Amino acid sequence: MARVTLQSIADELGVSRMTVSNAFSRPDQLSEALRRRILDVADRLGYLGPDPSARSLATGTTGTIGVLWGGKLRDSLADEVSARFLGAIADALAPDGLALTLVPPGVDGPVVPARDVAMDGAIAFSCRPGLPALGWLQRRGLPLVYVDLPGRPSVTIDDRGGARQAAQHLIELGHRRIALVTAGIGTAPGVVSGEPVVEDSLVVRERLAGWREALGAAGIVPVLVCQPQAFEDARPAARDLLTRAPEVTGVLCLTDVIAHDVIAVAHERGVAVPDDLSVVGFDDHPLAARAGLTTVAQDVEAKGRAAVQALRREMARRDDPAAPRGRSQRLGVHLVVRQSTGRARR
């Protein structure tokens, strides 16, 4: 059977080859009725459309946007907050006909995705500034937007302000013995005497700073608890906290997932929440509402839309260097009070 080409369809319809090509690549050049006739004939003849590789060579574009995660994709995609962020990006790109490519952070092997995978632009999400994969994206000169990390243009949230709100909430409830459960590497999970290594994480640094600003103004020196990785089981750290610092009445957690593990250990130990222990999370993860968790809410879908908006501007600058750059944005957050916090026990 002869291979179906654009010319085959043109001969069938009695139109030019360029007209058939426009039906696939420049539909605005044809009436809807003519385009539909061409697509119907192409479908009947078994023609799927121009070869994507050839189209990329002709247009200089790939039709896909990369999203670089700083950690394991398996962990990120299992997290509902990260999944909602990714879904918002996909929805915002859909009107442009752009697909998503998930770029892993690893650089081992003959193929390095951040270096070798074709893409029109990329969004770097919550990565270390020194991550090798991020370095490859930067060296390629791709239109690039930074989310939850330093760079320009960037999309962040008011992590520090949100953390201050959370700490102030416990202070106003009369809590003076407060623990901070943050994330860092190089230490065993649990109460620490020194500072955890946070690997240049903007989110961790800002939330930790916000907590300390509010607590310091109230003359409170917190107990510092280290959770080595944000996505790992935080129950060992929580058990160490409740064993070594039973006087603590309030806990401020880096994420809602960590806060959920702290509450689980409190129940395991017979510590009543919030009568004996108040717990505050961060992000307003879907499980926060299910667990009645007081938290700081961020709009991850607005964050995804803002990232795509900034990336569109950066991509426009590729064709017109005089076009305005994508704007850096800091999105607001707000405290959501639920059942996991109450007055400090006497």
ZIMO-V437880 format. One record per backbone hydrogen bond with DSSP energy under -0.5 kcal/mol. CO is the residue of the C=O (numbers start at 1). NH is the residue of the N-H. Records with the same first field share a line. If there is no record, write none. Layout:
# ZIMO-V437880
CO=NH ; NH
This chain:
# ZIMO-V437880
5=9
6=10
7=11
8=12
9=13
10=14 ; 15
16=20
17=21
18=22
19=23
20=24
21=24 ; 25
22=26
26=29
27=30
31=35
32=36
33=37
34=38
35=39
36=40
37=41
38=42
39=43
40=44
41=45
42=46 ; 47
43=46
46=48
51=55
52=56
53=57
54=58
55=59
56=60
63=99
64=120 ; 121
65=101
66=123
67=69 ; 103
68=125
72=76
73=77
74=78
75=79
76=79
79=83
80=84
81=85
82=86
83=87
84=88
85=89
86=90
87=91
88=92
89=93
90=94
91=95
93=96 ; 98
94=97
99=65
101=67 ; 103
102=104
103=69
110=112
111=113
112=115 ; 116
113=117
120=143
121=66
122=145
123=68 ; 125
124=126 ; 147
125=70
128=131
131=135
132=136
133=137
134=138
135=139
136=140
137=141 ; 142
138=141
143=122
145=124
146=155
147=126
153=146
154=329
155=148
156=331
157=159
158=162
159=163
160=164
161=165
162=166
163=167
164=168
165=169
166=170
167=171
168=172
169=173
170=175
171=174
173=344
176=178
177=249 ; 250
178=223
179=181 ; 252
180=182 ; 225
181=254
182=227
185=197
190=226
196=198
197=185
198=201
200=202
201=205
202=206
203=207
204=208
205=209
206=210
207=211
208=212
209=213
210=214
211=215
212=216
213=217
214=218
215=218 ; 220
216=219
220=222
223=180 ; 225
224=192
225=182
226=190 ; 228
227=184
229=232
234=238
235=239
236=240
237=241
238=242
239=243
240=244
241=245
245=248
249=278
250=179
251=253 ; 280
252=181
255=259
256=260
257=261
258=262
259=263
260=264
261=265
262=266
263=267
264=268
265=269
266=271
267=270
270=272
272=274 ; 276 ; 277
278=251
279=294
280=253
282=256
283=298
285=288 ; 289
286=290
287=291
288=292 ; 293
289=292
292=340
294=281
295=297 ; 336
296=283
297=334
298=300
299=303
300=304
301=305
302=306
303=307
304=308
305=309
306=310
307=311
308=312
309=313
310=314
311=315
312=316
313=317
314=318
315=318 ; 319
316=319 ; 320
320=323
329=156 ; 331
331=158
334=297
335=337
336=295 ; 338
338=341
340=279
